[in-house]
Amino acid sequence: MTDADAGTPALHPETRAIRAGRADNDTALAPILWATTTFVTPTVEEGRRMATGVGAARFYSRYGNPTVAGFEDAIAQLEGAETARAFASGMGAISAVVLGLCSTGDHIVAQRQIYAGTQMLLQTVCPRFGIDVTFVDATEPGAFAAAVIPGKTTLVIAETPANPRLDIVDLDEIGAIAGPMTVVDSTFATPLIQRPLDHGVDLVVHSATKAIAGHNDATLGVVAGEAELVNWLYSFAVLQGANASPFDAMNGLRGLRTLGVRLERQSANAGAVARFLEGRPEVGEVRWPGLESHPQHELASRQMALPGGLLTFDLVGGLEAGRTFVEALEIAQLATSLGGPETLVTHPASTTHVNLTPGELEASGIGPGTIRVSIGLEHPDDLVADVAQALARIGA
Ligand SMILES: *Cc1c(COP(=O)(O)O)cnc(C)c1O
Protein backbone atom coordinates (compact mmCIF):
# COMPACT_ATOMS: atom_id res chain seq x y z
CA MET A 1 0.00 0.00 0.00
CA THR A 2 1.22 3.44 -0.86
CA ASP A 3 -0.91 5.42 1.57
CA ALA A 4 0.94 8.06 3.54
CA ASP A 5 -0.61 6.84 6.81
CA ALA A 6 0.01 3.12 6.32
CA GLY A 7 3.02 3.22 8.64
CA THR A 8 1.36 5.24 11.38
CA PRO A 9 -0.80 2.77 13.32
CA ALA A 10 -1.36 5.30 16.11
CA LEU A 11 -3.96 7.17 14.06
CA HIS A 12 -7.56 6.50 14.96
CA PRO A 13 -9.80 4.91 12.29
CA GLU A 14 -11.87 8.11 11.94
CA THR A 15 -8.70 10.04 11.05
CA ARG A 16 -7.51 7.36 8.65
CA ALA A 17 -10.92 7.36 6.94
CA ILE A 18 -10.41 11.03 6.07
CA ARG A 19 -6.90 10.56 4.66
CA ALA A 20 -6.92 7.06 3.13
CA GLY A 21 -7.00 6.33 -0.59
CA ARG A 22 -5.48 9.61 -1.74
CA ALA A 23 -1.99 8.35 -2.67
CA ASP A 24 -2.53 8.81 -6.42
CA ASN A 25 -3.92 12.35 -6.14
CA ASP A 26 -0.91 14.46 -7.12
CA THR A 27 -1.64 17.77 -5.34
CA ALA A 28 -5.45 17.51 -5.61
CA LEU A 29 -7.07 17.33 -2.17
CA ALA A 30 -10.23 15.57 -3.37
CA PRO A 31 -10.08 12.22 -5.23
CA ILE A 32 -9.57 12.54 -8.98
CA LEU A 33 -12.23 11.00 -11.24
CA TRP A 34 -10.42 8.92 -13.85
CA ALA A 35 -13.31 8.70 -16.33
CA THR A 36 -11.48 6.62 -18.91
CA THR A 37 -11.94 3.06 -20.11
CA THR A 38 -8.40 2.60 -21.35
CA PHE A 39 -4.83 3.82 -20.88
CA VAL A 40 -1.90 4.30 -23.22
CA THR A 41 0.45 1.37 -22.74
CA PRO A 42 4.08 2.55 -22.54
CA THR A 43 5.73 -0.60 -23.98
CA VAL A 44 4.70 -4.01 -25.28
CA GLU A 45 6.37 -5.65 -22.28
CA GLU A 46 4.43 -3.44 -19.86
CA GLY A 47 1.18 -4.25 -21.73
CA ARG A 48 1.84 -7.98 -21.40
CA ARG A 49 2.58 -7.60 -17.68
CA MET A 50 -0.66 -5.66 -17.07
CA ALA A 51 -2.81 -8.03 -19.15
CA THR A 52 -1.60 -11.15 -17.36
CA GLY A 53 -0.83 -9.89 -13.85
CA VAL A 54 -3.07 -8.87 -10.96
CA GLY A 55 -4.43 -5.43 -10.13
CA ALA A 56 -3.28 -3.27 -13.06
CA ALA A 57 -4.80 0.20 -12.42
CA ARG A 58 -3.72 1.76 -15.77
CA PHE A 59 -4.48 -0.84 -18.45
CA TYR A 60 -8.23 -1.16 -19.09
CA SER A 61 -10.83 -0.11 -16.52
CA ARG A 62 -12.46 -3.56 -16.24
CA TYR A 63 -9.10 -4.71 -14.83
CA GLY A 64 -8.60 -1.66 -12.63
CA ASN A 65 -8.74 2.13 -12.54
CA PRO A 66 -6.83 4.70 -10.45
CA THR A 67 -9.98 6.16 -8.80
CA VAL A 68 -11.22 2.65 -7.99
CA ALA A 69 -7.74 1.70 -6.72
CA GLY A 70 -7.87 4.68 -4.34
CA PHE A 71 -11.13 3.37 -2.89
CA GLU A 72 -9.70 -0.17 -2.66
CA ASP A 73 -6.59 1.10 -0.84
CA ALA A 74 -8.74 3.05 1.61
CA ILE A 75 -10.91 0.02 2.46
CA ALA A 76 -7.87 -2.26 2.77
CA GLN A 77 -6.27 0.19 5.17
CA LEU A 78 -9.42 0.62 7.28
CA GLU A 79 -10.06 -3.14 7.47
CA GLY A 80 -6.43 -3.94 8.23
CA ALA A 81 -6.38 -6.05 5.04
CA GLU A 82 -3.48 -6.80 2.70
CA THR A 83 -5.59 -5.79 -0.28
CA ALA A 84 -9.13 -5.12 -1.52
CA ARG A 85 -11.10 -5.34 -4.78
CA ALA A 86 -14.07 -3.08 -5.52
CA PHE A 87 -17.19 -4.24 -7.38
CA ALA A 88 -20.19 -2.69 -9.12
CA SER A 89 -22.40 -3.52 -6.12
CA GLY A 90 -22.47 -5.48 -2.89
CA MET A 91 -23.99 -8.41 -4.78
CA GLY A 92 -21.19 -8.13 -7.35
CA ALA A 93 -18.73 -8.64 -4.48
CA ILE A 94 -20.71 -11.46 -2.83
CA SER A 95 -21.32 -13.35 -6.09
CA ALA A 96 -17.60 -13.06 -6.92
CA VAL A 97 -16.69 -14.56 -3.54
CA VAL A 98 -19.15 -17.44 -3.93
CA LEU A 99 -18.66 -18.23 -7.62
CA GLY A 100 -14.99 -17.25 -7.72
CA LEU A 101 -14.01 -19.47 -4.80
CA CYS A 102 -16.41 -22.45 -5.02
CA SER A 103 -16.69 -25.21 -7.63
CA THR A 104 -19.06 -28.10 -8.34
CA GLY A 105 -19.05 -30.54 -5.42
CA ASP A 106 -18.13 -27.90 -2.86
CA HIS A 107 -20.20 -27.17 0.23
CA ILE A 108 -21.05 -23.81 1.81
CA VAL A 109 -22.24 -23.11 5.37
CA ALA A 110 -24.28 -19.90 5.59
CA GLN A 111 -26.53 -18.31 8.14
CA ARG A 112 -30.28 -18.56 7.61
CA GLN A 113 -31.23 -14.95 8.36
CA ILE A 114 -29.14 -13.01 5.90
CA TYR A 115 -29.50 -10.37 3.16
CA ALA A 116 -32.24 -11.54 0.74
CA GLY A 117 -29.98 -11.25 -2.34
CA THR A 118 -27.30 -13.42 -0.73
CA GLN A 119 -29.94 -15.94 0.29
CA MET A 120 -31.31 -16.09 -3.27
CA LEU A 121 -27.82 -16.56 -4.70
CA LEU A 122 -27.16 -19.45 -2.32
CA GLN A 123 -30.61 -21.03 -2.77
CA THR A 124 -31.12 -20.67 -6.52
CA VAL A 125 -27.76 -20.17 -8.25
CA CYS A 126 -25.49 -22.44 -6.19
CA PRO A 127 -27.62 -25.60 -6.74
CA ARG A 128 -27.43 -25.02 -10.53
CA PHE A 129 -23.66 -25.33 -10.28
CA GLY A 130 -23.72 -28.32 -7.93
CA ILE A 131 -22.67 -26.32 -4.87
CA ASP A 132 -24.48 -27.51 -1.70
CA VAL A 133 -25.48 -25.02 0.97
CA THR A 134 -26.36 -25.69 4.61
CA PHE A 135 -28.15 -22.88 6.45
CA VAL A 136 -27.60 -22.53 10.20
CA ASP A 137 -28.98 -20.44 13.04
CA ALA A 138 -26.23 -17.87 13.50
CA THR A 139 -27.25 -17.00 17.06
CA GLU A 140 -26.71 -20.57 18.25
CA PRO A 141 -23.15 -20.88 19.59
CA GLY A 142 -21.04 -23.32 17.57
CA ALA A 143 -23.66 -23.73 14.79
CA PHE A 144 -21.32 -22.74 11.94
CA ALA A 145 -18.45 -25.02 13.01
CA ALA A 146 -20.85 -27.94 13.62
CA ALA A 147 -22.14 -27.73 10.02
CA VAL A 148 -18.67 -27.77 8.44
CA ILE A 149 -17.97 -31.02 6.54
CA PRO A 150 -14.20 -31.56 6.65
CA GLY A 151 -12.70 -31.79 3.16
CA LYS A 152 -15.95 -30.66 1.50
CA THR A 153 -16.91 -27.31 3.00
CA THR A 154 -14.94 -24.59 1.20
CA LEU A 155 -16.73 -21.47 2.40
CA VAL A 156 -18.47 -20.19 5.55
CA ILE A 157 -20.63 -17.09 5.04
CA ALA A 158 -21.80 -14.92 7.93
CA GLU A 159 -23.42 -11.49 8.16
CA THR A 160 -23.32 -9.32 11.29
CA PRO A 161 -25.31 -7.40 12.31
CA ALA A 162 -27.68 -9.37 10.10
CA ASN A 163 -30.84 -8.75 8.14
CA PRO A 164 -33.56 -8.40 9.22
CA ARG A 165 -33.55 -8.66 13.05
CA LEU A 166 -30.03 -7.38 13.77
CA ASP A 167 -28.78 -10.75 14.97
CA ILE A 168 -25.11 -10.61 15.98
CA VAL A 169 -22.65 -13.34 14.95
CA ASP A 170 -19.62 -13.93 17.20
CA LEU A 171 -16.67 -12.87 15.01
CA ASP A 172 -14.16 -14.78 17.18
CA GLU A 173 -16.16 -17.93 16.55
CA ILE A 174 -16.14 -17.44 12.75
CA GLY A 175 -12.44 -16.54 12.80
CA ALA A 176 -11.60 -19.73 14.72
CA ILE A 177 -13.16 -22.09 12.15
CA ALA A 178 -10.33 -24.12 10.64
CA GLY A 179 -10.47 -25.54 7.12
CA PRO A 180 -12.91 -23.58 4.96
CA MET A 181 -12.44 -19.97 3.96
CA THR A 182 -14.54 -17.61 6.07
CA VAL A 183 -16.27 -14.45 4.87
CA VAL A 184 -18.28 -11.88 6.81
CA ASP A 185 -20.71 -9.38 5.28
CA SER A 186 -20.01 -6.38 7.50
CA THR A 187 -22.21 -3.89 5.61
CA PHE A 188 -24.31 -2.83 8.63
CA ALA A 189 -21.19 -2.17 10.71
CA THR A 190 -18.65 -0.64 8.27
CA PRO A 191 -14.91 -0.83 9.10
CA LEU A 192 -15.34 1.92 11.72
CA ILE A 193 -17.59 -0.26 13.91
CA GLN A 194 -15.96 -3.69 13.57
CA ARG A 195 -13.00 -5.30 11.78
CA PRO A 196 -13.71 -9.00 11.12
CA LEU A 197 -10.16 -9.67 9.85
CA ASP A 198 -8.79 -8.79 13.32
CA HIS A 199 -10.81 -11.76 14.62
CA GLY A 200 -9.19 -14.20 12.18
CA VAL A 201 -11.87 -14.05 9.45
CA ASP A 202 -10.36 -14.45 5.94
CA LEU A 203 -12.48 -12.01 3.90
CA VAL A 204 -14.79 -9.12 4.67
CA VAL A 205 -17.38 -7.86 2.16
CA HIS A 206 -19.41 -4.66 2.11
CA SER A 207 -22.25 -3.22 0.16
CA ALA A 208 -20.56 0.20 0.05
CA THR A 209 -23.82 1.37 -1.53
CA LYS A 210 -24.97 1.73 2.07
CA ALA A 211 -23.16 3.59 4.87
CA ILE A 212 -19.69 3.69 3.30
CA ALA A 213 -20.68 5.78 0.25
CA GLY A 214 -23.41 6.98 2.58
CA HIS A 215 -25.47 9.37 0.42
CA ASN A 216 -27.73 7.06 -1.65
CA ASP A 217 -25.94 8.05 -4.85
CA ALA A 218 -23.44 5.24 -5.48
CA THR A 219 -23.91 1.51 -6.11
CA LEU A 220 -20.67 -0.10 -4.95
CA GLY A 221 -19.25 -3.23 -3.31
CA VAL A 222 -15.89 -4.32 -1.96
CA VAL A 223 -14.03 -7.43 -0.74
CA ALA A 224 -10.95 -7.12 1.48
CA GLY A 225 -8.61 -9.67 3.00
CA GLU A 226 -5.50 -11.73 2.40
CA ALA A 227 -3.76 -10.85 -0.87
CA GLU A 228 -3.66 -14.52 -1.90
CA LEU A 229 -7.45 -14.89 -1.72
CA VAL A 230 -8.36 -11.48 -3.14
CA ASN A 231 -5.91 -11.97 -6.02
CA TRP A 232 -7.42 -15.37 -6.72
CA LEU A 233 -10.82 -13.63 -6.91
CA TYR A 234 -9.35 -10.98 -9.22
CA SER A 235 -9.01 -13.36 -12.18
CA PHE A 236 -12.70 -14.31 -11.81
CA ALA A 237 -13.75 -10.68 -11.25
CA VAL A 238 -12.14 -9.51 -14.49
CA LEU A 239 -14.28 -12.07 -16.37
CA GLN A 240 -17.41 -11.52 -14.23
CA GLY A 241 -17.20 -7.86 -15.24
CA ALA A 242 -18.95 -6.44 -12.17
CA ASN A 243 -16.17 -3.86 -11.76
CA ALA A 244 -16.83 -0.67 -9.81
CA SER A 245 -17.39 2.50 -11.82
CA PRO A 246 -14.81 5.25 -11.16
CA PHE A 247 -17.64 7.69 -10.39
CA ASP A 248 -19.11 5.42 -7.71
CA ALA A 249 -15.63 4.73 -6.29
CA MET A 250 -15.07 8.49 -6.06
CA ASN A 251 -18.34 8.80 -4.15
CA GLY A 252 -17.21 5.91 -1.94
CA LEU A 253 -14.07 7.87 -1.04
CA ARG A 254 -16.20 10.97 -0.48
CA GLY A 255 -18.41 8.99 1.90
CA LEU A 256 -15.50 7.63 3.92
CA ARG A 257 -14.45 11.15 4.95
CA THR A 258 -17.60 11.67 7.02
CA LEU A 259 -18.31 8.05 7.99
CA GLY A 260 -17.13 8.49 11.58
CA VAL A 261 -19.42 11.39 12.43
CA ARG A 262 -22.33 9.93 10.50
CA LEU A 263 -22.16 6.65 12.42
CA GLU A 264 -22.02 8.49 15.76
CA ARG A 265 -25.08 10.57 14.88
CA GLN A 266 -27.02 7.63 13.47
CA SER A 267 -26.23 5.50 16.53
CA ALA A 268 -27.35 8.26 18.89
CA ASN A 269 -30.53 8.90 16.87
CA ALA A 270 -31.31 5.17 16.72
CA GLY A 271 -30.92 4.95 20.49
CA ALA A 272 -33.43 7.76 20.99
CA VAL A 273 -35.99 6.13 18.65
CA ALA A 274 -35.40 2.59 20.03
CA ARG A 275 -35.90 3.70 23.64
CA PHE A 276 -39.05 5.60 22.69
CA LEU A 277 -40.45 2.56 20.85
CA GLU A 278 -39.68 0.22 23.78
CA GLY A 279 -42.18 2.00 25.99
CA ARG A 280 -45.07 2.05 23.53
CA PRO A 281 -48.15 -0.23 23.74
CA GLU A 282 -48.44 -0.49 19.91
CA VAL A 283 -44.96 -2.02 19.74
CA GLY A 284 -43.82 -5.57 20.49
CA GLU A 285 -40.14 -6.48 20.31
CA VAL A 286 -37.61 -3.74 19.50
CA ARG A 287 -34.27 -4.94 18.12
CA TRP A 288 -31.25 -2.61 18.27
CA PRO A 289 -27.80 -3.88 19.34
CA GLY A 290 -27.45 -0.98 21.80
CA LEU A 291 -30.53 -1.96 23.82
CA GLU A 292 -29.96 -4.00 26.99
CA SER A 293 -32.96 -6.09 25.89
CA HIS A 294 -31.19 -7.26 22.67
CA PRO A 295 -30.52 -10.99 23.25
CA GLN A 296 -26.88 -10.52 22.20
CA HIS A 297 -26.33 -7.07 23.70
CA GLU A 298 -23.20 -8.18 25.53
CA LEU A 299 -21.61 -9.70 22.41
CA ALA A 300 -22.53 -6.58 20.41
CA SER A 301 -20.89 -4.33 23.02
CA ARG A 302 -17.77 -6.49 22.92
CA GLN A 303 -17.20 -6.57 19.16
CA MET A 304 -18.83 -3.35 17.92
CA ALA A 305 -17.53 0.17 18.57
CA LEU A 306 -21.04 1.63 18.11
CA PRO A 307 -24.54 0.03 17.90
CA GLY A 308 -25.23 1.60 14.47
CA GLY A 309 -28.28 3.17 12.90
CA LEU A 310 -30.33 0.07 11.96
CA LEU A 311 -33.26 -0.99 14.09
CA THR A 312 -36.13 -3.43 13.63
CA PHE A 313 -39.37 -3.64 15.58
CA ASP A 314 -42.74 -5.37 15.48
CA LEU A 315 -46.09 -3.60 15.50
CA VAL A 316 -48.57 -5.70 17.49
CA GLY A 317 -51.30 -4.65 15.03
CA GLY A 318 -49.69 -6.77 12.28
CA LEU A 319 -49.99 -6.23 8.54
CA GLU A 320 -52.62 -3.48 8.61
CA ALA A 321 -50.80 -1.55 11.36
CA GLY A 322 -47.52 -1.85 9.45
CA ARG A 323 -49.02 -0.49 6.25
CA THR A 324 -50.72 2.42 8.03
CA PHE A 325 -47.58 3.23 10.03
CA VAL A 326 -45.13 3.45 7.12
CA GLU A 327 -47.55 5.55 5.08
CA ALA A 328 -48.27 7.90 8.00
CA LEU A 329 -44.59 8.76 8.56
CA GLU A 330 -43.69 12.21 7.26
CA ILE A 331 -39.95 12.55 7.85
CA ALA A 332 -38.99 8.90 7.54
CA GLN A 333 -39.52 7.75 3.98
CA LEU A 334 -40.65 4.41 2.59
CA ALA A 335 -37.63 3.20 0.61
CA THR A 336 -35.31 0.23 0.57
CA SER A 337 -31.55 0.65 1.28
CA LEU A 338 -29.85 2.00 4.39
CA GLY A 339 -26.95 3.95 5.84
CA GLY A 340 -27.70 7.31 4.18
CA PRO A 341 -28.57 10.77 5.56
CA GLU A 342 -32.35 10.22 5.29
CA THR A 343 -34.26 7.97 7.66
CA LEU A 344 -35.78 5.15 5.59
CA VAL A 345 -38.33 2.52 6.59
CA THR A 346 -39.44 -0.75 5.04
CA HIS A 347 -42.38 -2.99 5.83
CA PRO A 348 -41.18 -6.31 4.36
CA ALA A 349 -44.47 -8.23 4.81
CA SER A 350 -46.35 -5.84 2.50
CA THR A 351 -43.52 -5.05 0.06
CA THR A 352 -40.31 -7.05 -0.52
CA HIS A 353 -41.60 -10.27 1.06
CA VAL A 354 -45.27 -10.07 0.02
CA ASN A 355 -45.16 -13.43 -1.82
CA LEU A 356 -43.89 -15.45 1.16
CA THR A 357 -46.17 -17.73 3.18
CA PRO A 358 -46.54 -17.00 6.93
CA GLY A 359 -44.17 -19.92 7.61
CA GLU A 360 -41.55 -18.62 5.18
CA LEU A 361 -41.92 -15.14 6.65
CA GLU A 362 -41.28 -16.49 10.14
CA ALA A 363 -38.20 -18.43 8.96
CA SER A 364 -36.89 -15.17 7.51
CA GLY A 365 -37.37 -13.44 10.86
CA ILE A 366 -40.18 -11.28 9.53
CA GLY A 367 -43.58 -10.91 11.18
CA PRO A 368 -46.64 -9.26 9.61
CA GLY A 369 -45.94 -6.07 11.58
CA THR A 370 -42.15 -6.03 11.31
CA ILE A 371 -40.69 -2.63 10.42
CA ARG A 372 -37.02 -2.06 9.58
CA VAL A 373 -35.66 1.44 10.05
CA SER A 374 -32.40 2.90 8.77
CA ILE A 375 -31.95 5.93 10.98
CA GLY A 376 -30.56 9.02 9.28
CA LEU A 377 -28.91 12.26 10.31
CA GLU A 378 -32.02 14.30 11.16
CA HIS A 379 -32.52 15.85 14.61
CA PRO A 380 -33.51 13.05 17.03
CA ASP A 381 -36.51 15.01 18.41
CA ASP A 382 -37.97 15.32 14.91
CA LEU A 383 -37.58 11.57 14.34
CA VAL A 384 -39.19 10.63 17.65
CA ALA A 385 -42.06 13.07 17.02
CA ASP A 386 -42.58 11.59 13.54
CA VAL A 387 -42.69 8.04 14.91
CA ALA A 388 -45.08 9.17 17.68
CA GLN A 389 -47.55 10.76 15.26
CA ALA A 390 -47.47 7.71 12.97
CA LEU A 391 -48.08 5.35 15.92
CA ALA A 392 -51.02 7.54 16.97
CA ARG A 393 -52.56 6.96 13.54
CA ILE A 394 -52.70 3.18 14.00
CA GLY A 395 -54.03 3.25 17.58
CA ALA A 396 -53.16 0.69 20.27
C1 LIG B 1 -27.61 -4.07 0.39
C2 LIG B 1 -26.87 -5.21 0.94
C3 LIG B 1 -26.21 -6.11 0.09
C4 LIG B 1 -26.24 -5.97 -1.40
O1 LIG B 1 -25.60 -4.80 -1.82
P1 LIG B 1 -25.93 -4.07 -3.22
O2 LIG B 1 -24.95 -2.94 -3.24
O3 LIG B 1 -27.37 -3.66 -3.17
O4 LIG B 1 -25.69 -5.08 -4.28
C5 LIG B 1 -25.52 -7.14 0.67
N1 LIG B 1 -25.49 -7.32 2.02
C6 LIG B 1 -26.12 -6.48 2.85
C7 LIG B 1 -26.03 -6.72 4.32
C8 LIG B 1 -26.84 -5.40 2.35
O5 LIG B 1 -27.48 -4.57 3.19
PDBQT file of the ligand as one rigid body, heavy atoms in Angstrom, charges set to zero:
ROOT
HETATM    1  C1  LIG A 401     -27.607  -4.066   0.387  1.00  0.00    +0.000 C 
HETATM    2  C2  LIG A 401     -26.872  -5.214   0.942  1.00  0.00    +0.000 A 
HETATM    3  C3  LIG A 401     -26.214  -6.106   0.092  1.00  0.00    +0.000 A 
HETATM    4  C4  LIG A 401     -26.243  -5.973  -1.402  1.00  0.00    +0.000 C 
HETATM    5  O1  LIG A 401     -25.596  -4.803  -1.822  1.00  0.00    +0.000 OA
HETATM    6  P1  LIG A 401     -25.931  -4.069  -3.218  1.00  0.00    +0.000 P 
HETATM    7  O2  LIG A 401     -24.952  -2.945  -3.238  1.00  0.00    +0.000 OA
HETATM    8  O3  LIG A 401     -27.371  -3.657  -3.169  1.00  0.00    +0.000 OA
HETATM    9  O4  LIG A 401     -25.686  -5.082  -4.280  1.00  0.00    +0.000 OA
HETATM   10  C5  LIG A 401     -25.522  -7.145   0.670  1.00  0.00    +0.000 A 
HETATM   11  N1  LIG A 401     -25.492  -7.318   2.016  1.00  0.00    +0.000 NA
HETATM   12  C6  LIG A 401     -26.116  -6.481   2.848  1.00  0.00    +0.000 A 
HETATM   13  C7  LIG A 401     -26.034  -6.724   4.323  1.00  0.00    +0.000 C 
HETATM   14  C8  LIG A 401     -26.839  -5.397   2.347  1.00  0.00    +0.000 A 
HETATM   15  O5  LIG A 401     -27.476  -4.570   3.186  1.00  0.00    +0.000 OA
ENDROOT
TORSDOF 0
